[in-house]
Amino acid sequence: MARAVLTRDEYLDRWQTLHGGYDPRGSKLVGPWLTVVHAVARPFARAGVPPDVVTLLGLVVSALVVQLCWLGGRWVVLAAVVVGVSGLLDSIDGAVAVMTDRVTRWGAVLDSVVDRVSDALYLLAFWLVGAPAWVCVVAGVLLFTQEYARARAAASGMDDVGVVTIGERPTRVIVVAMFLLGAGIYPASASGWATAGAAASLTIAVVALGQLLVVVRRRLS
């Protein structure tokens, strides 16, 4: 028997409550993205699929990106598509948890760990296609620092996400997918596309970390 699930507005209200009162409807990026996520998550929620299963499925899909990039050539086009699927699964697990009232602290920890592993796998994919290792490593360090700073701010008393930076998860997924797609379509210049993608990831990470730290300092001073 199919489960009853939250409507879009009910889901957005619940999401707002779980994120310290931040209203996603006020964002031109987050609101539309969550609307898509809600629509895709509904079948999973109605079927009673456990959120943790969706989370782990997203990790498996992210690992497939690395395998496809290791093969190189036109396989990288498929890798770009798989990145989009993995990014969507990353949001669907939380949506399923919210829509079926199965939000747990363990699920939040598992989701965060899988997100960080997936981010590292994306950067590894750039390296396999030809990006310099140091650019990928620095981008990864800054990205991890941003998420660590947000977690520490929450532990220190900040009761919401602080600020939606330009480097949130949907942006990172879009950047990786876009540059891997270019590398797959133009294999002769694949390393250039991968380098540009890694550099874009690095630049976004720098700006996003700065945005977050400014807000955290203001809120916790």
C-alpha positions in Angstrom: 0.0 0.0 0.0 1.4 3.4 -1.0 2.3 5.8 1.8 0.8 9.3 2.1 3.6 11.9 1.5 3.9 15.6 2.0 2.8 18.0 -0.7 5.3 20.4 -2.2 4.4 23.3 0.2 4.3 21.0 3.2 7.7 19.6 2.2 9.2 23.2 1.9 7.7 24.1 5.2 9.3 21.1 6.9 12.6 21.8 5.1 12.5 25.3 6.4 11.9 24.1 10.0 14.8 21.7 9.8 17.2 24.4 8.4 16.8 26.9 11.1 13.9 28.8 9.6 15.6 29.5 6.2 12.8 29.9 3.7 13.8 28.2 0.4 11.1 30.1 -1.5 13.2 33.2 -1.2 16.1 31.7 -3.2 16.0 31.5 -7.0 18.3 28.5 -6.7 17.2 26.5 -3.7 13.5 26.9 -4.1 13.3 25.6 -7.7 15.8 22.9 -6.9 13.8 21.6 -4.0 10.7 21.6 -6.1 12.3 19.3 -8.6 13.7 17.1 -5.7 10.2 16.8 -4.2 8.7 15.7 -7.5 11.5 13.0 -8.1 11.4 11.9 -4.4 7.6 11.3 -4.3 7.8 7.8 -5.9 10.6 6.7 -3.5 8.6 8.1 -0.5 5.3 6.4 -1.6 7.1 3.1 -2.0 8.6 3.3 1.5 12.2 3.2 0.4 14.5 3.9 3.4 16.3 7.2 3.1 19.7 5.6 4.0 19.3 3.2 1.1 19.0 6.2 -1.3 22.0 7.8 0.4 24.2 4.8 -0.2 22.9 4.4 -3.7 24.1 8.0 -4.4 27.6 7.0 -3.2 27.6 4.0 -5.6 26.6 6.2 -8.5 29.3 8.7 -7.6 31.9 6.0 -7.6 30.7 5.0 -11.1 31.7 8.5 -12.3 35.4 7.7 -11.4 35.2 4.5 -13.3 33.8 6.1 -16.4 36.4 8.9 -16.3 39.2 6.3 -15.9 38.0 4.7 -19.2 38.3 8.2 -20.8 37.2 9.1 -24.3 33.4 9.4 -25.0 32.7 7.6 -21.7 33.3 10.9 -20.0 30.0 12.1 -21.6 28.2 9.4 -19.7 30.2 10.3 -16.6 28.7 13.8 -16.8 25.2 12.4 -16.9 25.9 10.1 -14.0 27.2 13.2 -11.9 23.8 14.7 -12.4 22.1 11.6 -11.3 24.3 11.3 -8.2 23.6 14.9 -7.3 19.9 14.4 -7.6 20.1 11.2 -5.4 22.0 13.2 -2.8 19.0 15.6 -2.4 16.4 12.9 -2.8 17.5 11.0 0.3 16.8 14.0 2.6 13.6 14.7 0.8 12.4 11.1 1.4 13.3 11.3 5.0 11.4 14.6 5.4 8.4 13.5 3.4 8.0 10.2 5.4 8.9 11.7 8.8 12.0 9.5 9.0 14.6 12.2 9.7 17.2 10.9 12.1 20.5 12.2 13.5 22.3 9.1 12.1 20.8 9.8 8.6 22.2 13.4 8.8 25.6 12.1 9.7 25.6 9.4 6.9 24.4 12.0 4.4 27.2 14.4 5.3 29.9 11.7 5.1 28.6 10.5 1.7 28.5 14.1 0.4 32.1 14.6 1.3 33.2 11.3 -0.2 31.3 12.2 -3.4 32.9 15.6 -3.6 36.3 13.9 -3.4 35.3 11.4 -6.1 34.3 14.3 -8.4 37.7 15.9 -8.0 39.4 12.6 -8.5 37.4 12.3 -11.8 38.8 15.7 -12.9 42.3 14.4 -12.2 41.8 11.2 -14.1 40.7 13.3 -17.1 43.8 15.5 -16.9 43.5 18.2 -14.3 46.6 19.0 -12.2 46.6 17.1 -9.0 47.4 20.2 -6.9 44.4 22.1 -8.2 42.1 19.2 -7.3 43.7 18.8 -3.8 43.4 22.5 -2.9 39.8 22.6 -4.1 39.0 19.6 -2.0 40.7 21.1 1.1 38.8 24.4 0.8 35.5 22.6 0.1 36.0 20.4 3.2 37.0 23.5 5.2 33.7 25.2 4.2 31.6 22.3 5.4 33.7 21.9 8.6 33.3 25.6 9.4 29.6 25.4 8.9 29.4 22.3 11.2 31.5 24.0 13.9 29.4 27.2 13.7 26.3 25.1 14.3 28.0 23.4 17.2 28.9 26.8 18.6 25.4 28.1 18.6 24.4 29.2 15.1 20.9 27.9 14.7 20.6 27.9 10.9 22.7 27.4 7.7 24.1 31.0 8.0 24.1 31.8 4.3 23.5 30.0 1.1 26.8 30.5 -0.7 27.6 30.2 -4.4 29.4 26.9 -3.5 26.5 24.8 -2.3 26.0 21.2 -3.3 23.8 21.9 -6.4 26.4 24.4 -7.8 29.2 21.9 -7.3 27.3 19.2 -9.1 26.5 21.4 -12.0 30.1 22.6 -12.4 31.4 19.0 -12.4 28.8 17.8 -14.9 29.3 20.7 -17.2 33.1 20.5 -17.5 33.1 16.7 -17.8 30.5 17.0 -20.5 32.9 19.3 -22.4 35.7 16.9 -21.9 33.7 14.0 -23.2 32.4 15.9 -26.3 35.9 17.2 -27.1 38.2 14.3 -26.1 41.2 15.9 -27.8 41.1 18.8 -25.3 39.8 16.8 -22.4 42.6 17.7 -20.1 41.9 21.4 -20.7 38.2 21.0 -19.8 39.1 19.0 -16.7 41.7 21.7 -15.6 39.1 24.4 -16.2 36.5 22.4 -14.2 39.0 21.9 -11.3 40.0 25.6 -11.4 36.3 26.6 -11.4 35.7 24.3 -8.4 38.7 25.9 -6.6 37.5 29.5 -7.3 33.9 28.7 -6.2 35.3 27.1 -3.0 37.4 30.2 -2.2 34.5 32.6 -2.6 32.0 30.3 -0.8 34.3 29.9 2.2 34.8 33.7 2.4 31.0 34.2 2.2 30.4 31.7 5.0 33.2 33.0 7.3 32.0 36.6 7.1 28.5 35.6 8.1 29.7 33.2 10.9 32.0 35.9 12.4 29.1 38.4 12.4 26.7 35.9 13.9 29.0 34.5 16.6 31.0 37.5 17.6 
